[in-house]
Amino acid sequence: MSASTRWGLGPRLMLALALVLLVGGLTAAAVALAVGPGVFHEHMVRAGVDDHDAAVLHAEEAFRSAGGWSLALALGAAAVTSLAVCALLTRRVGRSLGALAHAASGIGAGRYGARVAPPGLGAEFDDLAAAFNRMADDLAEADRLRSRLLADVAHELRTPVATLVGYLEAVEDGVQPLDAGTVAVLRAQGDRLTRLAGDLAPPSPAPRAASSSSTGVP
């Protein structure tokens, strides 16, 4: 099993969100450190305060410290909230996909009554559930028709097969002579079986490619 197969949807989403938060946090920190102190210093100078005063230096240091802590707390709160929402959404998506996989396994095992409920995660997931249920309905109908066809075929085959077996046993036992009448009956039943086999054969596809190439029509 490859590494990409072991990683589920949840870990992938969490990792992607963590990378987005990391890049966003680093970008916000870089912008804040590059722009904030300069803007604060300019405001202090415009206010007529000596930029070499110890109070100004202390205020700028306090501004940088407060800005850093505020940014760290804001990013931390955003990260916790985002990861919590992502975990909840991932759980719902995973539960929905798990139900879909379970239903698909049931249909693969011949339980054509398996259905999935709309997960309510958006139009795409609801459309997927509806399409799956339509597929299950079509497979159930196809299985019903197949069972009915097999039953009809078994019923149709029973008569000619029984006739052939009966006549052959009678010929072997010497009860029925192998004359022209017997051969005619056997041939008739054989022709009947041939017709039934022809009815069961799938229709051959129309030779579109051949006809198109011969007529020159695309």
C-alpha angles and dihedrals in degrees: 000000000000124000092248090056093052092054110086129202094267098056091044093053092045092050092048092049091047090053091049091050092047093051092044092048094049091047093049092047092049092049093045093049093045099045108023102064093044093051091047092049091049091052090050091051092048089052088061097249118146106251090213094056115118090230091057092049090048091049092050091049090049090049092052092046094047091046092050094049092045091050092047093049092046093049091045092052091046091049094050093046094045094047091048092051090045091050091050093047092045091052092052092047091046091049091050094048090045091055090048092050091048092051091047090052089051092052090047088055091052099262097130094174092076113119136169128222121231105268095212093228096124141304093288094057092043090050089050091052091047092049091049091051091049089051090050090050091050092048091048091051091047091050091049091051091046092052091048091048092050091050091050092046092049089051093048093047095048096073101050092040092050090048093050093047092047095050093045092051090047091051091048091050092048093242094114120042117227093239132143092277093054091047089050091053092047091047092049092052090046090052089050091053089048091054091049091051089050091051090052095049113101115247114260115246117257111260095243096155093050094046092046093050092047095049096037092233113138 
